[in-house]
């Protein structure tokens, strides 16, 4: 049985979706604002998220970004916004599909089934909070704590750490890191990696000269170990 998180602040749409999903034997969680959506996504690990963009507390694109910080769960946007720019913004943020309101229930359910089929095994089961013996990373909230204090990271430092943690225990090649963090036109600027990894180690490792968690594989790339 698949679990669906439905995020919408319109009571009639929320009720219709819950009724139709439960009738087809989906387990359903609901949220009416972005903060609740992020909390439920982290706590309940849904298999699919259906997300309205027009939420009362934050734009749905921010919710997509928050979830994408730690999970690859399929996200289907359900919105009255119809311009190409708005659709592209949601898809670029990490949405997998976009259904425009008003919508047909059969079409939405077909897209949901397709999203479930495309999803990799365990797509919604990643951890939102990763703990080591020296620091804690909250991927959903985009925060790092060390010795009870917040650690201030630059956006680039955060993105680099996030990619490594998403691939915990696996070697991430230099070219892959450069392209994911700096963009597709970067692939040879390995000095960027050395500089930013050194900064991350100074902020997070007990002994930056002998790191336990942010490991260099000489000539190949980097690895995050707990």
C-alpha positions as protocol buffer text, in pm:
chain_id: "A"
residue {
  index: 1
  type: UNK
  ca { x: 0 y: 0 z: 0 }
}
residue {
  index: 2
  type: UNK
  ca { x: 145 y: 335 z: -106 }
}
residue {
  index: 3
  type: UNK
  ca { x: 138 y: 647 z: 111 }
}
residue {
  index: 4
  type: UNK
  ca { x: 45 y: 982 z: -43 }
}
residue {
  index: 5
  type: UNK
  ca { x: 97 y: 1325 z: 115 }
}
residue {
  index: 6
  type: UNK
  ca { x: -163 y: 1573 z: -15 }
}
residue {
  index: 7
  type: UNK
  ca { x: -82 y: 1942 z: 42 }
}
residue {
  index: 8
  type: UNK
  ca { x: -363 y: 2189 z: -39 }
}
residue {
  index: 9
  type: UNK
  ca { x: -542 y: 2463 z: 155 }
}
residue {
  index: 10
  type: UNK
  ca { x: -870 y: 2431 z: -38 }
}
residue {
  index: 11
  type: UNK
  ca { x: -1099 y: 2210 z: 178 }
}
residue {
  index: 12
  type: UNK
  ca { x: -1312 y: 2084 z: -112 }
}
residue {
  index: 13
  type: UNK
  ca { x: -1014 y: 1973 z: -318 }
}
residue {
  index: 14
  type: UNK
  ca { x: -845 y: 1818 z: -15 }
}
residue {
  index: 15
  type: UNK
  ca { x: -1160 y: 1623 z: 73 }
}
residue {
  index: 16
  type: UNK
  ca { x: -1213 y: 1503 z: -286 }
}
residue {
  index: 17
  type: UNK
  ca { x: -854 y: 1382 z: -312 }
}
residue {
  index: 18
  type: UNK
  ca { x: -866 y: 1202 z: 22 }
}
residue {
  index: 19
  type: UNK
  ca { x: -1191 y: 1024 z: -70 }
}
residue {
  index: 20
  type: UNK
  ca { x: -1065 y: 917 z: -412 }
}
residue {
  index: 21
  type: UNK
  ca { x: -722 y: 807 z: -291 }
}
residue {
  index: 22
  type: UNK
  ca { x: -857 y: 607 z: 3 }
}
residue {
  index: 23
  type: UNK
  ca { x: -1113 y: 442 z: -227 }
}
residue {
  index: 24
  type: UNK
  ca { x: -817 y: 313 z: -428 }
}
residue {
  index: 25
  type: UNK
  ca { x: -643 y: 188 z: -112 }
}
residue {
  index: 26
  type: UNK
  ca { x: -380 y: 456 z: -78 }
}
residue {
  index: 27
  type: UNK
  ca { x: -277 y: 566 z: 270 }
}
residue {
  index: 28
  type: UNK
  ca { x: -321 y: 943 z: 288 }
}
residue {
  index: 29
  type: UNK
  ca { x: -169 y: 1220 z: 499 }
}
residue {
  index: 30
  type: UNK
  ca { x: -284 y: 1580 z: 453 }
}
residue {
  index: 31
  type: UNK
  ca { x: -136 y: 1925 z: 513 }
}
residue {
  index: 32
  type: UNK
  ca { x: -285 y: 2269 z: 456 }
}
residue {
  index: 33
  type: UNK
  ca { x: 39 y: 2471 z: 469 }
}
residue {
  index: 34
  type: UNK
  ca { x: 405 y: 2442 z: 379 }
}
residue {
  index: 35
  type: UNK
  ca { x: 545 y: 2400 z: 729 }
}
residue {
  index: 36
  type: UNK
  ca { x: 312 y: 2106 z: 801 }
}
residue {
  index: 37
  type: UNK
  ca { x: 396 y: 1955 z: 462 }
}
residue {
  index: 38
  type: UNK
  ca { x: 770 y: 1959 z: 530 }
}
residue {
  index: 39
  type: UNK
  ca { x: 719 y: 1812 z: 877 }
}
residue {
  index: 40
  type: UNK
  ca { x: 493 y: 1532 z: 750 }
}
residue {
  index: 41
  type: UNK
  ca { x: 724 y: 1452 z: 460 }
}
residue {
  index: 42
  type: UNK
  ca { x: 1011 y: 1403 z: 704 }
}
residue {
  index: 43
  type: UNK
  ca { x: 805 y: 1208 z: 959 }
}
residue {
  index: 44
  type: UNK
  ca { x: 588 y: 989 z: 733 }
}
residue {
  index: 45
  type: UNK
  ca { x: 810 y: 924 z: 430 }
}
residue {
  index: 46
  type: UNK
  ca { x: 537 y: 932 z: 165 }
}
residue {
  index: 47
  type: UNK
  ca { x: 576 y: 748 z: -166 }
}
residue {
  index: 48
  type: UNK
  ca { x: 428 y: 1043 z: -358 }
}
residue {
  index: 49
  type: UNK
  ca { x: 356 y: 1409 z: -275 }
}
residue {
  index: 50
  type: UNK
  ca { x: 67 y: 1599 z: -438 }
}
residue {
  index: 51
  type: UNK
  ca { x: 138 y: 1967 z: -381 }
}
residue {
  index: 52
  type: UNK
  ca { x: -53 y: 2289 z: -441 }
}
residue {
  index: 53
  type: UNK
  ca { x: 175 y: 2590 z: -500 }
}
residue {
  index: 54
  type: UNK
  ca { x: -54 y: 2855 z: -349 }
}
residue {
  index: 55
  type: UNK
  ca { x: -12 y: 2783 z: 22 }
}
residue {
  index: 56
  type: UNK
  ca { x: -90 y: 3034 z: 300 }
}
residue {
  index: 57
  type: UNK
  ca { x: 251 y: 3040 z: 467 }
}
residue {
  index: 58
  type: UNK
  ca { x: 502 y: 2989 z: 187 }
}
residue {
  index: 59
  type: UNK
  ca { x: 520 y: 2933 z: -186 }
}
residue {
  index: 60
  type: UNK
  ca { x: 497 y: 2569 z: -289 }
}
residue {
  index: 61
  type: UNK
  ca { x: 828 y: 2601 z: -474 }
}
residue {
  index: 62
  type: UNK
  ca { x: 995 y: 2645 z: -134 }
}
residue {
  index: 63
  type: UNK
  ca { x: 830 y: 2324 z: -16 }
}
residue {
  index: 64
  type: UNK
  ca { x: 968 y: 2142 z: -319 }
}
residue {
  index: 65
  type: UNK
  ca { x: 1315 y: 2274 z: -239 }
}
residue {
  index: 66
  type: UNK
  ca { x: 1285 y: 2167 z: 124 }
}
residue {
  index: 67
  type: UNK
  ca { x: 1185 y: 1813 z: 33 }
}
residue {
  index: 68
  type: UNK
  ca { x: 1447 y: 1788 z: -240 }
}
residue {
  index: 69
  type: UNK
  ca { x: 1711 y: 1868 z: 19 }
}
residue {
  index: 70
  type: UNK
  ca { x: 1688 y: 1512 z: 145 }
}
residue {
  index: 71
  type: UNK
  ca { x: 1447 y: 1303 z: -65 }
}
residue {
  index: 72
  type: UNK
  ca { x: 1381 y: 1200 z: -425 }
}
residue {
  index: 73
  type: UNK
  ca { x: 1014 y: 1120 z: -356 }
}
residue {
  index: 74
  type: UNK
  ca { x: 799 y: 1200 z: -664 }
}
residue {
  index: 75
  type: UNK
  ca { x: 626 y: 1538 z: -636 }
}
residue {
  index: 76
  type: UNK
  ca { x: 320 y: 1616 z: -847 }
}
residue {
  index: 77
  type: UNK
  ca { x: 233 y: 1985 z: -851 }
}
residue {
  index: 78
  type: UNK
  ca { x: -139 y: 2064 z: -856 }
}
residue {
  index: 79
  type: UNK
  ca { x: -191 y: 2433 z: -923 }
}
residue {
  index: 80
  type: UNK
  ca { x: -409 y: 2699 z: -1082 }
}
residue {
  index: 81
  type: UNK
  ca { x: -93 y: 2872 z: -1209 }
}
residue {
  index: 82
  type: UNK
  ca { x: -81 y: 2819 z: -1584 }
}
residue {
  index: 83
  type: UNK
  ca { x: 206 y: 3026 z: -1725 }
}
residue {
  index: 84
  type: UNK
  ca { x: 509 y: 2851 z: -1870 }
}
residue {
  index: 85
  type: UNK
  ca { x: 749 y: 3038 z: -1640 }
}
residue {
  index: 86
  type: UNK
  ca { x: 568 y: 2919 z: -1327 }
}
residue {
  index: 87
  type: UNK
  ca { x: 563 y: 2559 z: -1449 }
}
residue {
  index: 88
  type: UNK
  ca { x: 932 y: 2572 z: -1536 }
}
residue {
  index: 89
  type: UNK
  ca { x: 1014 y: 2719 z: -1193 }
}
residue {
  index: 90
  type: UNK
  ca { x: 836 y: 2431 z: -1016 }
}
residue {
  index: 91
  type: UNK
  ca { x: 995 y: 2167 z: -1239 }
}
residue {
  index: 92
  type: UNK
  ca { x: 1340 y: 2322 z: -1204 }
}
residue {
  index: 93
  type: UNK
  ca { x: 1295 y: 2318 z: -825 }
}
residue {
  index: 94
  type: UNK
  ca { x: 1248 y: 1941 z: -844 }
}
residue {
  index: 95
  type: UNK
  ca { x: 882 y: 1866 z: -918 }
}
residue {
  index: 96
  type: UNK
  ca { x: 825 y: 1556 z: -1130 }
}
residue {
  index: 97
  type: UNK
  ca { x: 492 y: 1650 z: -1289 }
}
residue {
  index: 98
  type: UNK
  ca { x: 251 y: 1943 z: -1314 }
}
residue {
  index: 99
  type: UNK
  ca { x: -130 y: 1921 z: -1328 }
}
residue {
  index: 100
  type: UNK
  ca { x: -327 y: 2242 z: -1383 }
}
residue {
  index: 101
  type: UNK
  ca { x: -648 y: 2319 z: -1191 }
}
residue {
  index: 102
  type: UNK
  ca { x: -928 y: 2250 z: -1266 }
}
residue {
  index: 103
  type: UNK
  ca { x: -824 y: 1890 z: -1324 }
}
residue {
  index: 104
  type: UNK
  ca { x: -982 y: 1557 z: -1399 }
}
residue {
  index: 105
  type: UNK
  ca { x: -953 y: 1307 z: -1115 }
}
residue {
  index: 106
  type: UNK
  ca { x: -885 y: 1018 z: -1353 }
}
residue {
  index: 107
  type: UNK
  ca { x: -597 y: 1208 z: -1515 }
}
residue {
  index: 108
  type: UNK
  ca { x: -445 y: 1296 z: -1178 }
}
residue {
  index: 109
  type: UNK
  ca { x: -468 y: 937 z: -1056 }
}
residue {
  index: 110
  type: UNK
  ca { x: -308 y: 813 z: -1378 }
}
residue {
  index: 111
  type: UNK
  ca { x: -19 y: 1056 z: -1328 }
}
residue {
  index: 112
  type: UNK
  ca { x: 13 y: 941 z: -967 }
}
residue {
  index: 113
  type: UNK
  ca { x: 35 y: 576 z: -1075 }
}
residue {
  index: 114
  type: UNK
  ca { x: 299 y: 669 z: -1331 }
}
residue {
  index: 115
  type: UNK
  ca { x: 501 y: 856 z: -1069 }
}
residue {
  index: 116
  type: UNK
  ca { x: 493 y: 553 z: -839 }
}
residue {
  index: 117
  type: UNK
  ca { x: 613 y: 329 z: -1122 }
}
residue {
  index: 118
  type: UNK
  ca { x: 900 y: 562 z: -1209 }
}
residue {
  index: 119
  type: UNK
  ca { x: 1015 y: 603 z: -851 }
}
residue {
  index: 120
  type: UNK
  ca { x: 1321 y: 414 z: -743 }
}
residue {
  index: 121
  type: UNK
  ca { x: 1281 y: 166 z: -456 }
}
residue {
  index: 122
  type: UNK
  ca { x: 1292 y: 348 z: -123 }
}
residue {
  index: 123
  type: UNK
  ca { x: 1260 y: 693 z: -283 }
}
residue {
  index: 124
  type: UNK
  ca { x: 1077 y: 828 z: 20 }
}
residue {
  index: 125
  type: UNK
  ca { x: 1281 y: 646 z: 283 }
}
residue {
  index: 126
  type: UNK
  ca { x: 1586 y: 864 z: 306 }
}
residue {
  index: 127
  type: UNK
  ca { x: 1673 y: 1022 z: 637 }
}
residue {
  index: 128
  type: UNK
  ca { x: 1592 y: 1387 z: 694 }
}
residue {
  index: 129
  type: UNK
  ca { x: 1836 y: 1414 z: 988 }
}
residue {
  index: 130
  type: UNK
  ca { x: 2185 y: 1266 z: 968 }
}
residue {
  index: 131
  type: UNK
  ca { x: 2392 y: 1238 z: 1285 }
}
residue {
  index: 132
  type: UNK
  ca { x: 2764 y: 1178 z: 1332 }
}
residue {
  index: 133
  type: UNK
  ca { x: 2960 y: 1172 z: 1656 }
}
residue {
  index: 134
  type: UNK
  ca { x: 3060 y: 1534 z: 1596 }
}
residue {
  index: 135
  type: UNK
  ca { x: 2776 y: 1712 z: 1417 }
}
residue {
  index: 136
  type: UNK
  ca { x: 2414 y: 1678 z: 1303 }
}
residue {
  index: 137
  type: UNK
  ca { x: 2276 y: 1773 z: 961 }
}
residue {
  index: 138
  type: UNK
  ca { x: 1906 y: 1846 z: 917 }
}
residue {
  index: 139
  type: UNK
  ca { x: 1858 y: 1813 z: 541 }
}
residue {
  index: 140
  type: UNK
  ca { x: 1493 y: 1918 z: 545 }
}
residue {
  index: 141
  type: UNK
  ca { x: 1558 y: 2236 z: 743 }
}
residue {
  index: 142
  type: UNK
  ca { x: 1898 y: 2295 z: 578 }
}
residue {
  index: 143
  type: UNK
  ca { x: 2071 y: 2335 z: 914 }
}
residue {
  index: 144
  type: UNK
  ca { x: 2389 y: 2198 z: 1072 }
}
residue {
  index: 145
  type: UNK
  ca { x: 2452 y: 2172 z: 1447 }
}
residue {
  index: 146
  type: UNK
  ca { x: 2781 y: 2107 z: 1622 }
}
residue {
  index: 147
  type: UNK
  ca { x: 2827 y: 2091 z: 1998 }
}
residue {
  index: 148
  type: UNK
  ca { x: 2480 y: 2236 z: 2051 }
}
residue {
  index: 149
  type: UNK
  ca { x: 2531 y: 2534 z: 1822 }
}
residue {
  index: 150
  type: UNK
  ca { x: 2423 y: 2620 z: 1470 }
}
residue {
  index: 151
  type: UNK
  ca { x: 2703 y: 2608 z: 1215 }
}
residue {
  index: 152
  type: UNK
  ca { x: 2679 y: 2881 z: 953 }
}
residue {
  index: 153
  type: UNK
  ca { x: 2749 y: 2748 z: 605 }
}
residue {
  index: 154
  type: UNK
  ca { x: 2756 y: 2941 z: 281 }
}
residue {
  index: 155
  type: UNK
  ca { x: 2511 y: 2822 z: 10 }
}
residue {
  index: 156
  type: UNK
  ca { x: 2798 y: 2658 z: -179 }
}
residue {
  index: 157
  type: UNK
  ca { x: 2928 y: 2483 z: 134 }
}
residue {
  index: 158
  type: UNK
  ca { x: 2577 y: 2357 z: 207 }
}
residue {
  index: 159
  type: UNK
  ca { x: 2521 y: 2228 z: -146 }
}
residue {
  index: 160
  type: UNK
  ca { x: 2854 y: 2044 z: -142 }
}
residue {
  index: 161
  type: UNK
  ca { x: 2779 y: 1885 z: 197 }
}
residue {
  index: 162
  type: UNK
  ca { x: 2425 y: 1794 z: 85 }
}
residue {
  index: 163
  type: UNK
  ca { x: 2548 y: 1609 z: -227 }
}
residue {
  index: 164
  type: UNK
  ca { x: 2800 y: 1411 z: -23 }
}
residue {
  index: 165
  type: UNK
  ca { x: 2546 y: 1317 z: 245 }
}
residue {
  index: 166
  type: UNK
  ca { x: 2290 y: 1209 z: -16 }
}
residue {
  index: 167
  type: UNK
  ca { x: 2557 y: 969 z: -139 }
}
residue {
  index: 168
  type: UNK
  ca { x: 2676 y: 862 z: 207 }
}
residue {
  index: 169
  type: UNK
  ca { x: 2935 y: 587 z: 198 }
}
residue {
  index: 170
  type: UNK
  ca { x: 2983 y: 618 z: -179 }
}
residue {
  index: 171
  type: UNK
  ca { x: 3264 y: 789 z: -365 }
}
residue {
  index: 172
  type: UNK
  ca { x: 3142 y: 1100 z: -548 }
}
residue {
  index: 173
  type: UNK
  ca { x: 3370 y: 1189 z: -837 }
}
residue {
  index: 174
  type: UNK
  ca { x: 3524 y: 1533 z: -873 }
}
residue {
  index: 175
  type: UNK
  ca { x: 3345 y: 1604 z: -1202 }
}
residue {
  index: 176
  type: UNK
  ca { x: 3008 y: 1500 z: -1059 }
}
residue {
  index: 177
  type: UNK
  ca { x: 3054 y: 1725 z: -756 }
}
residue {
  index: 178
  type: UNK
  ca { x: 3161 y: 2022 z: -966 }
}
residue {
  index: 179
  type: UNK
  ca { x: 2867 y: 1987 z: -1202 }
}
residue {
  index: 180
  type: UNK
  ca { x: 2610 y: 1935 z: -928 }
}
residue {
  index: 181
  type: UNK
  ca { x: 2733 y: 2220 z: -709 }
}
residue {
  index: 182
  type: UNK
  ca { x: 2866 y: 2475 z: -958 }
}
residue {
  index: 183
  type: UNK
  ca { x: 2682 y: 2380 z: -1277 }
}
residue {
  index: 184
  type: UNK
  ca { x: 2715 y: 2180 z: -1600 }
}
residue {
  index: 185
  type: UNK
  ca { x: 2988 y: 2402 z: -1746 }
}
residue {
  index: 186
  type: UNK
  ca { x: 3224 y: 2314 z: -1459 }
}
residue {
  index: 187
  type: UNK
  ca { x: 3420 y: 1992 z: -1461 }
}
residue {
  index: 188
  type: UNK
  ca { x: 3789 y: 2067 z: -1427 }
}
residue {
  index: 189
  type: UNK
  ca { x: 3808 y: 2333 z: -1154 }
}
residue {
  index: 190
  type: UNK
  ca { x: 3921 y: 2088 z: -886 }
}
residue {
  index: 191
  type: UNK
  ca { x: 4078 y: 2373 z: -688 }
}
residue {
  index: 192
  type: UNK
  ca { x: 3723 y: 2484 z: -601 }
}
residue {
  index: 193
  type: UNK
  ca { x: 3664 y: 2149 z: -433 }
}
residue {
  index: 194
  type: UNK
  ca { x: 3987 y: 2166 z: -234 }
}
residue {
  index: 195
  type: UNK
  ca { x: 3908 y: 2514 z: -104 }
}
residue {
  index: 196
  type: UNK
  ca { x: 3547 y: 2441 z: -5 }
}
residue {
  index: 197
  type: UNK
  ca { x: 3622 y: 2099 z: 142 }
}
residue {
  index: 198
  type: UNK
  ca { x: 3890 y: 2259 z: 358 }
}
residue {
  index: 199
  type: UNK
  ca { x: 3634 y: 2516 z: 476 }
}
residue {
  index: 200
  type: UNK
  ca { x: 3378 y: 2244 z: 558 }
}
residue {
  index: 201
  type: UNK
  ca { x: 3636 y: 2045 z: 752 }
}
residue {
  index: 202
  type: UNK
  ca { x: 3736 y: 2349 z: 958 }
}
residue {
  index: 203
  type: UNK
  ca { x: 3371 y: 2402 z: 1050 }
}
residue {
  index: 204
  type: UNK
  ca { x: 3269 y: 2039 z: 1108 }
}
residue {
  index: 205
  type: UNK
  ca { x: 3562 y: 1809 z: 1180 }
}
residue {
  index: 206
  type: UNK
  ca { x: 3719 y: 1775 z: 1525 }
}
residue {
  index: 207
  type: UNK
  ca { x: 4061 y: 1753 z: 1358 }
}
residue {
  index: 208
  type: UNK
  ca { x: 4045 y: 1905 z: 1008 }
}
residue {
  index: 209
  type: UNK
  ca { x: 4390 y: 1771 z: 923 }
}
residue {
  index: 210
  type: UNK
  ca { x: 4272 y: 1413 z: 989 }
}
residue {
  index: 211
  type: UNK
  ca { x: 3902 y: 1416 z: 888 }
}
residue {
  index: 212
  type: UNK
  ca { x: 3677 y: 1130 z: 994 }
}
residue {
  index: 213
  type: UNK
  ca { x: 3365 y: 1220 z: 798 }
}
residue {
  index: 214
  type: UNK
  ca { x: 3463 y: 1423 z: 491 }
}
residue {
  index: 215
  type: UNK
  ca { x: 3712 y: 1194 z: 323 }
}
residue {
  index: 216
  type: UNK
  ca { x: 3932 y: 1263 z: 19 }
}
residue {
  index: 217
  type: UNK
  ca { x: 3996 y: 984 z: -229 }
}
residue {
  index: 218
  type: UNK
  ca { x: 4310 y: 1126 z: -398 }
}
residue {
  index: 219
  type: UNK
  ca { x: 4268 y: 1190 z: -768 }
}
residue {
  index: 220
  type: UNK
  ca { x: 3912 y: 1057 z: -768 }
}
residue {
  index: 221
  type: UNK
  ca { x: 3673 y: 1249 z: -546 }
}
residue {
  index: 222
  type: UNK
  ca { x: 3525 y: 1268 z: -197 }
}
residue {
  index: 223
  type: UNK
  ca { x: 3316 y: 1055 z: 37 }
}
residue {
  index: 224
  type: UNK
  ca { x: 3099 y: 1120 z: 342 }
}
residue {
  index: 225
  type: UNK
  ca { x: 3130 y: 865 z: 623 }
}
residue {
  index: 226
  type: UNK
  ca { x: 2951 y: 865 z: 956 }
}
